[in-house]
Each structure stands twice: as structure tokens, then as C-alpha cells.
């Protein structure tokens, strides 16, 4: 049975399944095959590209996992049926981190120090197979192999039936999962189930690639909510099973036509910091399109990127994070980092002595020249 990880919105596994001891299940609700199974997000980043005209959200997510489990799955909620493509370059996350890094300013300077003091110490995506069965309580809207994952896009009328479908198809199931699924089923959202594919050549797990989810939505969002029973504080202390808790970082790069604000639900404040918000250059916009696979005509011509950083663990509230244009259009950038390099060293005492000596020499030369003319 596959370990199931329903969380905000999977789009890629970012390579890291780290084999080290960690605490009981927490955070975004990992569900294992048996007692003691553990999957935890150590760090995650997401790129959201929002087209406000077509109302299309492109979502790319990278996560590093602390787990000993080689086979686990993911559930991803979206308001409408998504398209899945693996034409994303993982390097885009590294590039975006470079874009928001503080500007490094190098300054050289003259050092005036007495010399004596110095001496003292100086792809193309596969087609989705239509699996719709209108009479079933759980309808498989499509199946697809993409980015090293087997995926199924699901729609359900019953939380219990959906949980049973997941269990029947190799995913684990427990009451916490059903509780997490309930509002999505009630609101007719689609659930995309991901699990790592088996490599037909080796029989082992396939190598995963970045996956982009694109879907229609009235309001852009980051699926943020976690099951209540999974919310255990991370205090850097060992839990009952000897695993160590620790904080995590969520960084969201939100790209649209304006600086954005994030809210929990409709009006609650999202306590994420905004270390960077500004317009991208034309070159950055082209690179964004090239490395994410998002068509240029779906990236606003005047492209703003707002970066959010959330370090909450556990995550507060029971809502998703929704985004809207900010009333404040002031750019935000981190302060420049000033780097002082060694400049020219001038021993000021020697310079003063040399200056006085030069004056005396000039005075002597002038005096001798006058005597010579007088003779």
C-alpha cells in the first residue's frame, strides 16, 4: 500500500527523500502503511503563475522530504480538472532564489594608517486517458503517467467512497484522511492522486521530474490547510518515537501583473513575510516562460513577482491561502550587501614626511637658482 501525503498542492518531488530519523507524522498529513511510518516536508517552494485575464493558475511545487519510505503518494486538491505537464526545468527555483537575493555592492577604499602602527599588527506530456464513469460515486476523470508519477484525477460524491477507492488502489486510508478530504468532496473539487511510478526496466521506482499543474480558478490560491489531528508543534525536541522535530520553510514565488497579498480564507491574515516584490525584467520573464513551460501570452506583459515566506509549523487555520492584488504597489527588496575589499594602503606618516621633504627640496632648489642669477 502506498504511503499517502495529502498536501496543499504537489507539483513535483524535489529530489530529496532524506534517510534520517524524524518525528511522528505532522505538518501536511502524511499517512503511512503502518504504525511509525513517517513522512515530513523539510522545506518547500512553489511557483504560481497567475493569468488574471484567462483566470488560469499554473502551479509548480518542489519539496524536500525527510522519510525512510521509498514509496508514498500525494493528493492534490484543485477547484477544476487540471492539466499535467512535465516540461518544467528544476533550475527555475535556483534562478528565482538568485533574483531575490540581496544585491552585492563591492566597495574599495584608501586606508590611511601610520606605518609604525601597521608594524604593530596589521516534454512533452503524455495524453490523459479518459476514465469517466458517471454512475460511480467516485469518478476517475483521467489517468496519466507524467514526470515519473502515475496520476489519477478523481471526483467523488462521498468522502467515504473516495477513501475506499484510494485504499483499493494501493493508497492508505485513515479517519484523518477522510476528515481532510471532506470539504473538497463537499465543494466538488477535483483530487489528483500521485504515486511514484515503477520503472519497467529495473522494477524500481522511477526518477521523478518537475510537474506543472494548470487549472481554471476564479481566485488564485495555495492549498495550505492541514488535518487538525496532524498539527503537532515543531519545537526542535524529540518526540515519543525518538525522532526530532524541526521548523520548516515554505517559500512561494507568485507571478502576476501586480504586487500581491495573501489571506487565509477570505479575510484572515496570513502571517507570511514578503522579503521581495518587484517587476521582473524582460529577460527574466522570457526565462520564466522557457523554464516553466508557461506560454508567454499567459504571463502578464508587466510582470510582478511577490515572494512570500512562511515558517509556521504547524500551519494555523483551516483555510487555503488566497491571493489578491495589493493596494501597496511599493517594490520591496532586501538591503544591499556591502562588501569592502582591500584598497590602496597609504602610510600617512610617511606621506607627510615625504611631502615636507619635497617642500624643503623645492625651496632649496629655488633659493640656489636665485643665488646663481644674482652672481
C-alpha positions as CSV (number, residue, x, y, z in Angstrom):
1,X,0.0,0.0,0.0
2,X,1.4,3.4,-1.0
3,X,2.0,6.0,1.7
4,X,-0.3,8.9,1.1
5,X,0.6,12.5,1.5
6,X,-2.3,14.9,1.0
7,X,-1.0,18.3,1.0
8,X,-1.5,21.7,-0.3
9,X,-0.5,21.1,-3.8
10,X,2.0,18.8,-5.1
11,X,3.6,19.5,-8.3
12,X,7.0,18.0,-8.0
13,X,9.1,15.9,-5.7
14,X,12.2,17.9,-5.3
15,X,14.6,15.1,-5.2
16,X,15.2,14.8,-1.5
17,X,13.9,11.8,0.4
18,X,16.4,12.1,3.3
19,X,17.0,8.9,5.3
20,X,17.3,10.3,8.8
21,X,15.3,10.0,12.0
22,X,12.3,12.3,12.2
23,X,9.2,12.8,14.4
24,X,5.8,11.3,14.1
25,X,3.6,12.4,11.3
26,X,3.0,16.2,11.4
27,X,2.6,19.1,9.1
28,X,0.7,18.4,5.9
29,X,-0.7,15.0,7.0
30,X,1.5,12.1,5.9
31,X,-0.4,8.8,6.0
32,X,1.8,5.7,6.3
33,X,1.2,1.9,5.8
34,X,1.5,1.1,9.5
35,X,2.4,2.4,12.9
36,X,5.5,4.5,13.0
37,X,5.5,5.3,9.3
38,X,6.7,8.9,8.8
39,X,6.9,11.4,6.0
40,X,7.6,15.1,6.7
41,X,8.2,18.1,4.5
42,X,11.6,19.6,5.5
43,X,11.4,22.5,3.0
44,X,9.1,23.5,0.2
45,X,9.0,26.1,-2.6
46,X,6.2,26.8,-5.1
47,X,6.0,28.9,-8.3
48,X,2.5,30.2,-9.0
49,X,2.0,32.0,-12.4
50,X,-1.5,33.7,-12.5
51,X,-3.1,34.9,-15.7
52,X,-5.8,37.3,-14.4
53,X,-7.3,37.6,-17.9
54,X,-7.8,33.9,-18.7
55,X,-8.1,33.1,-14.9
56,X,-5.6,30.2,-15.3
57,X,-3.3,29.2,-12.5
58,X,0.0,27.4,-13.2
59,X,1.3,25.7,-10.2
60,X,4.8,24.2,-9.8
61,X,6.0,22.9,-6.4
62,X,9.2,21.5,-5.1
63,X,9.5,19.8,-1.7
64,X,12.3,18.1,0.2
65,X,11.1,15.2,2.3
66,X,12.5,13.6,5.4
67,X,11.5,10.0,5.2
68,X,12.7,6.4,5.1
69,X,9.8,5.4,2.9
70,X,10.7,4.8,-0.8
71,X,7.0,4.6,-1.9
72,X,4.5,7.3,-0.9
73,X,1.7,9.1,-2.6
74,X,0.1,12.6,-2.7
75,X,-3.3,14.1,-3.0
76,X,-3.7,17.4,-4.7
77,X,-7.0,19.4,-4.5
78,X,-8.0,21.8,-7.3
79,X,-11.3,23.5,-8.0
80,X,-11.3,22.2,-11.6
81,X,-9.7,19.5,-13.7
82,X,-6.0,20.2,-14.1
83,X,-3.7,19.5,-17.0
84,X,-0.4,18.0,-16.0
85,X,2.9,18.5,-17.9
86,X,6.5,17.8,-17.1
87,X,8.1,20.5,-19.2
88,X,9.5,22.3,-16.2
89,X,13.2,22.9,-15.6
90,X,14.0,22.4,-11.9
91,X,16.7,25.1,-12.3
92,X,13.9,27.8,-12.2
93,X,13.9,27.6,-8.4
94,X,17.6,28.3,-8.2
95,X,17.2,31.2,-10.7
96,X,14.3,32.7,-8.7
97,X,16.3,32.5,-5.5
98,X,19.1,34.4,-7.3
99,X,16.6,37.1,-8.4
100,X,15.5,37.8,-4.9
101,X,19.0,37.7,-3.3
102,X,20.4,41.0,-1.9
103,X,22.4,43.0,-4.4
104,X,26.1,42.8,-3.6
105,X,27.9,46.1,-3.8
106,X,31.7,46.0,-3.8
107,X,33.5,49.0,-2.4
108,X,37.2,49.6,-2.3
109,X,38.8,52.3,-0.1
110,X,42.0,54.0,0.8
111,X,43.5,53.1,4.1
112,X,45.3,55.9,5.9
113,X,47.3,54.2,8.6
114,X,50.7,55.3,10.2
115,X,53.3,52.8,9.2
116,X,54.5,52.3,12.7
117,X,51.0,51.2,13.7
118,X,51.0,48.8,10.8
119,X,54.1,47.2,12.1
120,X,52.5,46.8,15.5
121,X,49.9,44.5,14.0
122,X,48.2,44.6,10.7
123,X,8.5,17.2,-22.6
124,X,6.2,16.6,-23.9
125,X,3.3,15.4,-21.6
126,X,1.5,12.0,-22.3
127,X,-2.1,12.2,-23.1
128,X,-4.6,11.8,-20.3
129,X,-6.8,8.7,-20.6
130,X,-10.5,9.4,-20.1
131,X,-11.8,7.1,-17.3
132,X,-15.1,8.9,-16.5
133,X,-17.8,6.6,-15.2
134,X,-20.9,8.8,-14.4
135,X,-22.8,6.2,-12.4
136,X,-20.0,5.7,-9.8
137,X,-19.7,7.7,-6.6
138,X,-16.0,8.1,-7.4
139,X,-15.3,9.0,-11.0
140,X,-11.8,8.8,-12.5
141,X,-11.7,11.7,-14.9
142,X,-8.4,10.8,-16.3
143,X,-5.2,8.8,-15.8
144,X,-1.7,9.8,-16.9
145,X,1.9,8.9,-16.5
146,X,3.9,12.2,-16.1
147,X,7.2,13.1,-14.6
148,X,7.8,9.7,-13.1
149,X,4.3,9.6,-11.4
150,X,1.2,7.5,-12.0
151,X,-1.7,10.0,-11.6
152,X,-5.4,9.8,-11.4
153,X,-7.8,12.8,-11.4
154,X,-10.7,12.0,-9.2
155,X,-14.2,13.4,-8.5
156,X,-16.4,12.0,-5.7
157,X,-19.8,12.4,-4.2
158,X,-18.8,10.7,-0.9
159,X,-15.7,11.1,1.3
160,X,-16.0,7.5,2.5
161,X,-16.3,6.1,-1.0
162,X,-13.3,8.2,-2.1
163,X,-11.2,7.0,0.8
164,X,-12.2,3.4,0.0
165,X,-11.2,3.9,-3.7
166,X,-7.8,5.2,-2.5
167,X,-7.4,2.1,-0.2
168,X,-8.4,-0.2,-3.0
169,X,-5.9,1.3,-5.4
170,X,-2.9,0.9,-3.1
171,X,-3.1,4.1,-1.0
172,X,-3.5,4.0,2.7
173,X,-6.6,5.3,4.5
174,X,-7.5,6.5,8.0
175,X,-10.0,8.9,9.6
176,X,-7.7,11.8,9.4
177,X,-7.5,11.5,5.6
178,X,-11.3,11.4,5.4
179,X,-11.6,14.5,7.5
180,X,-9.1,16.3,5.3
181,X,-11.0,15.2,2.1
182,X,-14.4,16.2,3.3
183,X,-14.6,19.9,2.3
184,X,-13.1,19.2,-1.1
185,X,-15.7,16.5,-1.8
186,X,-18.5,18.7,-0.5
187,X,-17.5,21.6,-2.8
188,X,-17.0,19.3,-5.8
189,X,-13.3,19.9,-6.1
190,X,-11.1,17.5,-8.0
191,X,-8.5,15.4,-6.3
192,X,-5.4,14.4,-8.2
193,X,-3.7,11.3,-6.7
194,X,0.0,11.0,-7.4
195,X,2.3,8.0,-6.7
196,X,5.8,7.3,-7.9
197,X,5.8,5.0,-11.0
198,X,7.6,1.7,-11.2
199,X,10.4,1.7,-13.7
200,X,9.6,-1.2,-16.2
201,X,13.3,-1.7,-16.9
202,X,14.6,-2.0,-13.4
203,X,11.5,-2.8,-11.4
204,X,12.5,0.0,-9.0
205,X,10.9,3.4,-8.5
206,X,11.1,5.9,-11.4
207,X,13.1,9.1,-11.3
208,X,10.7,12.0,-10.8
209,X,10.7,15.2,-12.7
210,X,9.1,18.6,-12.1
211,X,5.4,18.6,-13.0
212,X,3.2,21.7,-13.7
213,X,-0.4,21.7,-12.8
214,X,-2.6,24.2,-14.8
215,X,-6.2,24.8,-13.9
216,X,-9.0,27.3,-14.1
217,X,-10.0,29.1,-10.9
218,X,-11.8,32.3,-10.0
219,X,-9.2,33.2,-7.5
220,X,-5.6,32.0,-7.3
221,X,-4.6,30.0,-4.2
222,X,-2.1,27.9,-2.5
223,X,-3.7,24.8,-0.8
224,X,-2.5,25.4,2.7
225,X,-4.8,23.6,5.2
226,X,-3.7,20.6,7.2
227,X,-5.6,17.9,9.1
228,X,-6.3,19.0,12.6
229,X,-5.0,15.8,14.2
230,X,-1.7,16.1,12.4
231,X,-0.9,19.5,13.8
232,X,1.9,18.9,16.3
233,X,4.2,21.8,17.1
234,X,7.8,21.7,15.9
235,X,10.0,22.7,18.8
236,X,13.2,21.1,17.8
237,X,12.6,18.4,20.5
238,X,12.5,14.6,20.2
239,X,9.0,13.1,20.1
240,X,7.8,9.9,21.6
241,X,9.3,7.8,18.9
242,X,12.7,9.3,19.3
243,X,12.5,11.4,16.1
244,X,13.5,15.0,16.0
245,X,11.1,17.8,15.2
246,X,12.2,20.9,13.4
247,X,10.9,24.1,11.7
248,X,10.3,24.2,8.0
249,X,10.2,26.9,5.4
250,X,7.6,27.5,2.7
251,X,8.6,30.0,0.0
252,X,6.0,31.0,-2.7
253,X,7.1,32.9,-5.8
254,X,3.8,34.5,-7.0
255,X,4.0,35.9,-10.6
256,X,1.2,38.1,-11.9
257,X,0.6,41.7,-13.1
258,X,0.8,43.4,-9.7
259,X,2.3,43.0,-6.2
260,X,0.1,40.5,-4.3
261,X,-1.3,40.0,-0.8
262,X,-2.1,36.6,0.7
263,X,-5.0,35.8,3.0
264,X,-6.2,32.7,4.9
265,X,-9.6,32.1,3.5
266,X,-11.5,35.3,2.6
267,X,-10.2,37.8,5.2
268,X,-7.9,36.3,7.8
269,X,-4.3,37.5,7.8
270,X,-1.6,35.2,6.5
271,X,1.5,35.7,8.7
272,X,4.0,35.3,5.9
273,X,6.7,37.8,5.4
274,X,7.4,39.4,2.0
275,X,11.1,39.8,1.5
276,X,10.9,40.7,-2.2
277,X,8.3,42.2,-4.5
278,X,9.1,44.0,-7.8
279,X,8.8,43.9,-11.5
280,X,10.8,41.3,-13.4
281,X,12.9,42.3,-16.4
282,X,12.0,41.2,-19.9
283,X,14.9,38.7,-19.8
284,X,13.6,37.2,-16.5
285,X,10.1,37.0,-18.0
286,X,11.4,35.1,-21.0
287,X,13.4,32.8,-18.8
288,X,10.4,32.1,-16.6
289,X,8.4,31.1,-19.7
290,X,11.2,28.9,-21.0
291,X,11.9,27.0,-17.8
292,X,8.3,26.6,-16.6
293,X,6.7,25.8,-19.9
294,X,4.0,28.5,-19.3
295,X,3.2,30.3,-22.6
296,X,4.5,33.8,-22.8
297,X,1.0,35.1,-23.6
298,X,-0.2,33.7,-20.2
299,X,2.4,35.7,-18.3
300,X,1.4,39.4,-17.9
301,X,3.4,41.8,-20.0
302,X,4.3,43.9,-16.9
303,X,5.3,41.0,-14.7
304,X,5.5,41.4,-11.0
305,X,6.9,38.7,-8.7
306,X,5.9,38.7,-5.0
307,X,7.8,36.3,-2.7
308,X,6.2,35.0,0.4
309,X,8.0,33.2,3.2
310,X,6.0,31.2,5.8
311,X,7.8,29.5,8.7
312,X,4.7,28.4,10.7
313,X,4.7,24.9,12.0
314,X,2.1,23.7,12.5
315,X,0.2,25.8,10.0
316,X,-2.6,27.9,11.5
317,X,-6.2,27.9,10.4
318,X,-8.4,25.6,8.3
319,X,-8.4,27.5,5.1
320,X,-6.3,27.8,1.9
321,X,-4.2,30.8,1.1
322,X,-5.9,33.0,-1.5
323,X,-4.1,35.9,-3.3
324,X,-5.3,39.3,-4.5
325,X,-3.7,42.5,-5.8
326,X,-2.1,44.6,-3.1
327,X,-3.2,48.2,-2.5
328,X,0.5,48.9,-1.9
329,X,2.5,48.9,-5.1
330,X,5.8,49.8,-3.5
331,X,8.6,47.5,-4.5
332,X,10.3,45.5,-1.7
333,X,13.9,44.5,-2.0
334,X,16.4,43.4,0.7
335,X,19.1,45.9,1.7
336,X,22.3,45.8,-0.4
337,X,25.2,43.8,1.0
338,X,28.2,46.0,1.1
339,X,31.5,44.1,0.6
340,X,34.7,46.0,1.4
341,X,37.7,44.9,-0.5
342,X,41.3,45.8,0.3
343,X,42.2,49.1,-1.4
344,X,45.4,51.1,-1.6
345,X,47.3,51.4,1.7
346,X,48.8,54.8,2.3
347,X,51.1,55.1,5.3
348,X,50.0,58.6,6.3
349,X,53.1,59.4,8.4
350,X,55.5,58.5,5.6
351,X,53.3,60.5,3.2
352,X,53.5,63.6,5.5
353,X,57.3,63.3,5.8
354,X,57.7,62.9,2.1
355,X,55.5,66.0,1.5
356,X,57.6,68.1,3.9
357,X,60.8,66.8,2.3
358,X,59.5,67.7,-1.1
359,X,58.7,71.2,0.0
360,X,62.2,71.7,1.5
361,X,63.8,70.3,-1.6
362,X,61.8,72.7,-3.8
363,X,62.6,75.7,-1.5
364,X,66.3,74.8,-1.7
365,X,66.3,74.5,-5.5
366,X,64.6,77.9,-5.8
367,X,67.0,79.5,-3.4
368,X,70.1,78.2,-5.2
369,X,68.7,79.3,-8.5
370,X,68.2,82.8,-7.2
371,X,71.8,83.0,-5.9
372,X,73.1,81.8,-9.2
373,X,71.3,84.5,-11.1
374,X,72.4,87.2,-8.6
375,X,76.1,86.1,-9.1
